Amino acid sequence: MGAGGVGSYMGALLARAGAEVTLICRGAHLAAIRADGLRVTTPDGEVAATDIAATDNPAAVGPVDVVVQSVKLYDLAASSQQLRPMIGPETTLVPVQNGVTAPEEIGAIVGSTHVVGGVVFINSTVVAPGVVHCKSDMNSLIFGELDGRASQRVAAFREVCLSAGIDARVSDSVQTEQWRKFVPVAGLSAISCLSRQPIGPIREDRKLRALYRQAMTEVVALATAKGVVLESNIVEHMLAAAQRYQPDARVSMLEDLEAGKPLELDWLSGYVSREARQLGVATPFHDVAYACLKPLAAGRRGSG
């Protein structure tokens, strides 16, 4: 659901492995996939899915086994309403949004029993209609039941993903995994948008790197206040992980800003700032980042 960069990448790999996949997308991307199929380029080569199904109408698909909900956070509520015709009694919904609130938001719409937690580490972008480019060798998907129990539905989906070449892992603490990703994503998204820089200059420039460290440290402090236990060296670990990305890799919020689209700001720095204020945690970087970027958050459709 919402087959942009991440959804199209996962869909192409799953379809190549023999899974029955339908991409829910729209506009020129949908038209190109219907006409010529989907092409995904990765550091290891190209994946072509020439016969993959695609539509902009979830009602035409009907109930499915699994829905991977991959829209941006600002479209999450509306798209979750639209996908309800695909939810049957046994349907599992796997959200892969940034932030830490998606499972709760989706569960309020489709029913919490359908929803598991999910975290994705895939840096892929639609570079032309029907064409997706992945700039990293990481393609990890971590998911699990929100209460930590083992379940057959989670195990079955993991096997399908592994057969497709997706590095799928089941976690008994998926909410902690969401926060592990939230730590770097919230800060990097804000710094990238404020500086208009991809990841290379941020990790190489001394002052930008220091801001990135501060931004992550603030999110860790918030996690601690909320009772989320993270490893003591997570900030250093995430700084080291940033070296794995190509220097020109852009976070999705910077891509949205440059394209004049809405921003996921309210779910990233906005969430950090609001929650920290309620809990008495100091988050000066995220407070400033949210205030500076808020006028741009609606994108061009909200200007004037």
C-alpha positions in Angstrom: 0.0 0.0 0.0 1.7 3.2 -1.2 4.3 1.6 -3.6 6.9 4.4 -3.7 10.6 3.7 -3.3 10.4 1.2 -0.4 7.1 -0.4 -1.4 8.1 -0.9 -5.0 11.5 -2.3 -4.0 9.9 -4.9 -1.7 7.2 -5.7 -4.2 9.6 -6.4 -7.0 11.7 -8.8 -4.9 8.6 -10.6 -3.6 7.1 -10.9 -7.1 10.4 -12.2 -8.5 10.4 -14.9 -5.8 6.9 -16.1 -6.9 4.6 -14.3 -4.4 1.4 -12.9 -5.6 1.9 -9.2 -5.3 -0.3 -6.1 -6.1 1.2 -2.6 -5.9 -1.2 0.1 -4.8 0.1 3.4 -6.3 -1.1 6.2 -8.6 -0.2 8.7 -11.3 2.7 8.3 -13.7 4.3 5.6 -11.6 1.2 3.4 -11.9 0.8 4.1 -15.6 4.5 3.1 -16.3 4.2 -0.1 -14.3 1.1 -1.1 -16.1 2.7 -0.4 -19.5 6.2 -1.6 -19.0 6.5 -3.3 -15.6 8.7 -2.2 -12.7 12.5 -1.9 -12.7 14.5 -1.7 -9.5 18.3 -1.1 -9.7 20.4 -2.0 -6.6 24.2 -2.0 -5.9 24.1 -5.7 -7.0 22.2 -5.2 -10.3 18.7 -4.9 -11.6 15.4 -6.5 -10.7 12.7 -6.5 -13.3 9.1 -7.3 -12.4 7.4 -7.1 -15.8 4.1 -8.8 -14.9 3.5 -7.4 -11.4 -0.1 -6.2 -10.8 -0.7 -2.6 -9.9 -3.8 -0.5 -9.2 -4.9 2.7 -7.5 -8.1 1.0 -6.1 -7.7 -1.2 -3.0 -11.3 -2.3 -3.3 -10.5 -4.0 -6.6 -7.9 -6.2 -4.8 -10.0 -7.6 -2.0 -8.8 -9.4 1.1 -5.2 -10.4 1.2 -2.8 -12.3 3.5 -0.5 -9.4 4.2 -0.6 -5.7 3.6 2.7 -3.9 3.7 1.7 -0.3 4.6 4.5 1.9 3.1 2.9 5.3 2.6 4.4 8.4 4.2 3.2 9.3 7.7 1.2 12.3 6.5 -0.9 10.0 4.3 -1.2 7.2 6.9 -4.6 7.9 8.2 -6.3 8.4 4.8 -4.6 5.4 3.2 -5.4 3.2 6.1 -9.1 4.0 5.6 -8.7 3.3 1.8 -7.1 -0.2 2.4 -9.9 -1.5 4.6 -11.4 -3.5 1.7 -8.1 -5.6 1.7 -8.5 -6.5 5.3 -10.0 -10.0 5.9 -10.4 -11.9 9.2 -6.8 -13.2 9.0 -5.1 -10.3 7.2 -1.8 -9.1 8.8 -0.8 -5.5 8.3 2.9 -4.6 8.5 3.6 -0.8 8.8 7.1 0.3 7.7 6.9 4.0 8.4 9.5 6.2 10.1 8.7 7.2 13.7 7.1 5.2 16.5 3.4 5.9 16.3 2.3 4.1 13.1 1.0 0.8 14.6 -1.2 2.6 17.0 -2.6 5.0 14.4 -3.3 2.2 11.9 -4.8 -0.1 14.6 -7.3 2.6 15.5 -8.6 2.4 11.9 -8.4 -1.3 10.9 -8.4 -2.9 14.3 -5.3 -3.5 16.4 -5.4 -7.3 16.1 -4.4 -7.0 12.5 -1.3 -4.9 13.1 2.2 -6.0 13.9 5.2 -3.7 14.4 7.6 -3.1 11.5 10.9 -1.3 10.9 12.6 -1.1 7.5 16.2 -0.2 6.5 16.0 0.3 2.8 17.2 3.5 1.0 15.4 3.4 -2.3 13.7 6.1 -4.4 11.5 6.4 -7.4 13.8 8.1 -9.9 11.4 7.9 -12.9 7.9 6.5 -13.4 8.3 2.7 -13.1 12.0 2.9 -12.1 13.3 2.6 -8.5 16.9 3.0 -7.4 18.3 1.6 -4.2 21.5 3.3 -2.9 22.5 0.9 -0.1 23.3 -2.7 0.3 21.0 -2.9 3.4 17.5 -4.3 2.8 16.5 -5.2 6.3 12.9 -5.7 7.5 12.4 -6.2 11.2 8.9 -7.0 12.4 7.0 -8.8 15.2 4.0 -8.9 17.4 3.5 -5.8 19.5 3.2 -7.9 22.6 6.4 -9.8 21.9 4.8 -13.2 21.5 5.8 -15.7 18.7 3.1 -16.2 16.1 2.6 -18.3 13.0 1.6 -15.3 10.9 4.9 -13.5 11.6 6.9 -16.6 11.0 5.2 -17.3 7.7 5.7 -13.8 6.4 9.4 -14.0 7.4 9.9 -17.1 5.3 8.3 -15.4 2.3 10.6 -12.4 2.6 13.7 -14.6 3.1 12.9 -16.5 -0.1 12.7 -13.1 -1.9 16.2 -12.0 -0.7 14.9 -9.6 1.9 16.8 -9.7 5.2 13.8 -10.3 7.3 14.1 -10.7 11.1 11.5 -11.3 13.7 11.8 -9.4 17.0 10.2 -10.0 20.4 10.7 -6.3 21.1 9.7 -4.6 17.9 8.9 -1.3 19.7 12.5 -1.1 20.9 13.6 -1.7 17.3 11.4 1.2 16.2 13.1 3.5 18.6 16.5 2.2 17.5 15.7 3.5 14.0 14.0 6.6 15.3 17.1 7.7 17.1 19.1 8.4 13.8 16.1 9.1 11.5 14.6 11.9 13.5 17.9 13.8 13.8 19.2 13.2 10.3 15.9 14.2 8.7 15.9 17.5 10.4 19.6 18.3 9.8 19.4 17.3 6.2 16.4 19.6 5.6 17.9 22.5 7.6 21.3 22.2 5.7 19.9 20.9 2.4 22.6 18.3 2.5 22.7 14.5 1.8 24.4 12.2 4.3 28.0 12.6 3.1 28.5 16.2 4.1 26.7 15.7 7.4 29.0 12.9 8.5 32.1 14.6 7.2 31.6 18.2 8.4 32.7 18.5 12.1 29.9 20.9 13.1 27.1 19.1 11.3 28.3 15.7 12.7 28.2 17.3 16.2 24.6 18.4 15.6 23.7 14.9 14.4 25.2 13.5 17.6 23.3 16.0 19.7 20.0 15.2 17.9 20.4 11.5 18.5 21.3 12.0 22.1 18.1 14.0 22.7 16.0 11.1 21.3 17.8 8.6 23.5 17.0 10.8 26.5 13.3 10.8 25.5 13.3 7.1 25.0 14.8 6.6 28.5 12.1 8.9 30.0 9.4 6.8 28.3 10.9 3.5 29.6 12.4 2.3 26.3 15.7 0.6 27.0 18.4 1.2 24.3 22.0 0.1 24.3 24.4 2.6 26.0 26.5 3.1 22.8 23.6 3.5 20.3 24.6 7.0 19.3 28.2 5.9 18.4 26.8 2.8 16.7 24.5 4.9 14.5 27.3 7.3 13.6 29.3 4.3 12.4 26.4 2.9 10.5 26.1 6.2 8.6 29.4 5.3 6.9 27.7 2.5 5.0 25.5 4.8 2.9 26.7 6.4 -0.3 27.6 10.1 0.2 24.8 11.3 -2.0 22.1 9.3 -0.2 19.2 11.5 0.9 16.7 10.9 3.6 13.1 10.8 2.5 12.2 14.0 4.2 14.8 16.0 2.3 13.6 14.4 -1.0 10.0 15.5 0.0 11.2 19.0 0.8 13.1 19.4 -2.5 10.0 18.1 -4.4 7.7 20.5 -2.6 5.8 17.7 -0.9 4.5 17.6 2.7 7.0 16.6 5.4 6.8 14.0 8.1 8.1 16.6 10.5 5.2 16.3 13.0 6.0 12.6 13.5 9.8 13.2 13.8 11.2 16.3 15.5 7.6 17.5 16.3 6.9 14.3 18.2 10.2 14.5 20.0 9.6 18.1 21.0 6.0 17.5 22.2 6.7 14.3 24.1 9.8 15.7 25.7 8.0 18.8 26.9 5.4 16.7 28.6 8.0 14.6 30.3 10.4 17.4 31.3 13.2 16.3 28.9 15.4 18.9 27.3 15.5 18.6 23.5 16.8 22.0 22.3 17.9 20.8 18.8 14.5 19.2 18.0 12.7 22.2 19.4 14.5 24.6 17.1 14.4 22.2 14.1 10.6 21.8 14.5 10.1 25.6 14.7 12.3 26.3 11.7 10.8 23.6 9.4 7.2 23.9 10.5 6.4 26.6 7.9 7.5 24.2 5.2 5.7 21.1 6.5 2.6 21.4 4.3 4.6 21.5 1.1 3.6 23.5 -1.9 0.0 22.4 -1.7 -0.2 24.2 1.7 1.6 27.4 0.7 -0.2 30.7 0.1 
